[in-house]
């Protein structure tokens, strides 16, 4: 018999539901709780989805090791996307060459030097109207603590998808 391992997004949500005030990540003297991590990753996931990120898409994260990079990685995973961390110290020519190897849906922290891939800047904070809780309010596939994916497809199309 094979043990089924829950996706990381649902595991983080479950930990947040069990002990929301417990520390989740500490970096550079700052700590965020499990509840804060889950809520911020859910908001980012909804924002990324509105920018066209979906299941199986690559999301390039060009951030130093930090709370922000962990939030971006978790947000991509909650959508079923593939996070691709890259060094923020890459010169634009190297970044452009790496981005050209595989189509991607989003670049986090730096603009795509070729201008073809949408990006969000470092420190990006999604609009508060994007819910940090269930998809019934926010409308994005986000794995909740019960392990279920709830999904709403936006009415606008992005890159040919609904």
N, C-alpha and C positions, 0 to 999 in steps of 0.2 A: 504494500500500500504506500502511495506517495503522499507525503505531507504537502498540503497546499499552503503556500506562503502568501500572505496578503501583500498587495502593492504598498510601496513605501508611503504613498500619500494617505492611504487608509490607516496604516500603522501610526503615522504621526497624528492623524486626527483622533484615533483611539486613545493614544497617550494623552493628548490634550484634553479629551473629554474626561478621562480618569483623574487627572491631576493638572488642571490648567495653570496653576500658579507655580508649578515646579520649574526650575531652570531648564532651558532647552539648549541654548547656545551662549557661550561667552567668548568675546573677542575684543581685544584692545580695551579691557576694563569695562565693557558694556555687556550686560546679560539680558536676554529676552526669555520670556516664559514659553512653555509649551503652547498655551492658549494664544499668546501673541504671535508665535511662529506660525501656527495653523491659520489664524485669521489673516495675517499679512500674506501668506502664501496663497490663500484662497482668493483674496482681492487681486493679487498679481496674476493668478491663473485666469481670472475673469477678464482682466485687462488684456492679457496676451491673447486670449481667445478672440476678443473683439478686434485685435490686430491681425487675426487670421491663423493663429497657431492652433493646430489640431493634433489628433493622434498620429504618431509616427513622424511628425515634423521635427526638424532639427532646430534647436534654439542655441545660438552661440552666446556664451556668457563671458564677456571680456572684463572681468573684475578681479581684484586681488582676493585672496582668501579672506573672507569677512562674513559678517551676519548677512549683509546684502547679497553676497554670492550664494549663500545657502538658501535664502528666501527665493531667489530667482531659480535655482536648481530645483527646489521642491515645487515651485509653481509649475515649471515645465513638466515635471513628473506627474503632478496631479492631473494634467491634461493628457497624459499618455504620450507626451512629446519626448524627444531625446535631447537632454542638455549636453552641450559641447563646451566645456570650459577651455578658454584660451588665455594666455598671459596678456595682461593689460600693457605690457611693455613691448609687444610686437610692433615693429614699424608698419606703417600703412601698407607698404608693398607686400610684406609677408602676410599680413592679415587678409588683404585682398586675394592673394594666392590661395590661402587656406579656405576662404569663403567660396572661392570658385570651384573647389573640389566637390562640393556637395550642396545641392539646393537647400536652402533653409528658410524658415518662416520669419525669423526675428533675430536681431543682434541686440544684446543687452549691454549697455554702457558706452559703446562707440558707434558712430555711424559707419555703415558699409562704405568703404572707400570708392567702390564702383557706383554707389547710389542705387543699387537694384533691390536691396533687401530692407524692409522696414526696420527701424531701430527705436529703442527707448534709451534715454540718457542714464548715466550713473545717478543714483539717488532718486530715480523715478518713483513717484508715489501715485498709485491709481486713485481715481476719483472716488470719494467716499460713497457715492451712489452705487458703486459696485459692492454688493453685499459680501461680507466676510463669512456668512453662514451658508444656509442651504441654497441650492440652485433655484428653488422656487422663487426667490427674490432676485437672484443675480443672473441666472440663466446660462451657466457654463458647466460642462462636465467637471465636477469636482468630487473627489472621493471623500465621503463623509465618514464619521466614526463607525457607522453601521456597515461600512464596506461597500455600500451601493454607489454606483455612479449615476448621477442625475444630469440630464442634459437638456439644453434648449439651444436651438440653432437660431442665430440672428437673422433678421430679415434682409440685411444688406449682404451683398456678396463681396468676397475678398479673394482675389486670385482664382476666380472661377468656382469657388465653393460657396455654399449657402451657409 
